[in-house]
Amino acid sequence: MFIIYLCIFFLGASLASFINATLYRIDKGYQYPTIVTKNSFCEKCKKPLSWVQLIPVFGYLIYGGRCKYCKTFVRLYYPISELLLGLSFLLMYLYSIPFYFFIIVIFLFILSYYDSISMSVPRIIVHILLITSILIFFFFQFIPLNIIVPLIIGMFLLLVNVIKKSFGFGDILILFSVGILQTPKQMVCTFWLGVLIALLYSIIIIIRKKIDIKKAKIPMVPFFSVAFVISLIYGEALVEMLLKIFRI
Ligand SMILES: [Zn+2]
């Protein structure tokens, strides 16, 4: 059994590593087929990475997060995102989450990459996610009740934006896309948990880097993505527990 779990974790982590590398190359203007065929190399010294360095998560740990040759620090985003996609795949497999959620999670992973690098998401990918979600909704789920919470959250965020621009329109569309595939309780959990994790993260970077709170700008998609996977599995139970604690 353990071997199967390990394989599924590495499937997710390797996919994460592959997507990160591919998006990086697209960003740098590589042409097909070099986008997929070229060996990975260090951004600084241009030396090719060894197979040990290429092992998701562990390659980073073994070399202490630095390039083997020139000791340049590797962006922490890579091992963390690999770890998270690996864990997400493993948890979703263990809890028998339907296959189409894996597709949604991969979309969120791609969008998180862009959001974390440029604080914006490519509109075209958001639109493809939206269409995919709507198709899944009609073909596999069709629970009209599920639309209510994402609609309310979407309108709430648009309203917040009128007062002070806080959420990108991309964020709102992404939340709507993932929300229609979750139960109302799961969706409430995705939203608030995402906001909570983002808040914790901003407190940490404000303290560590001593940034002005008004200038601290953080990408929301990675946090909503993590919250989405947690809510798929524990959302119902978490919200039930909170309702019981507050006796609602
Ligand atoms: Zn190097």
Residues whose N, C-alpha, C, O or C-beta is under 5 A from the ligand:
A	BS01	ZN	C42 K44 C45 C67 Y69 C70 K71
